[in-house]
Amino acid sequence: MIAKDKKRKIFDWILNIILIILIIVGIYLFLNRIFGHSPTDLQLILWLFGFFGTAMVKMFSLVYNINREIGELKTNTKESFNKIRTDVSEIEQEISEIKNSLKVKKW
């Protein structure tokens, strides 16, 4: 379990680095385009595909992590309610035992 979390963190770091590099390259390409040293349209299109592809993978990673955390929260909530149910049933048993002992003492 710890190894999976470590792998996910490494994967997130790699995606972040790739996104930062693509953003820097994109800024460079657009500045060159603005100031007359035009990159070809193909270069811009390839950059866009790379940037959006990496951004989509990053978003899928975030959604996966959020979904996993929601699943853990759901499981923990279910377990907590089960514990509360058993506690309430134990309290009800104790109350009924107290009532029975009080009924016996009245006679």
Buried (B, 14 or more C-beta within 10 A) or exposed (E): EEEEEEEBEEEBEEBEEBBEEBBEBBEEBEEBBEEEEEBEEEBBEEBEEBBEEBBEBBEEBEEEEEEEEEEEEEEEEEEEEEEEEEEEEEEEEEEEEEEEEEEEEEE
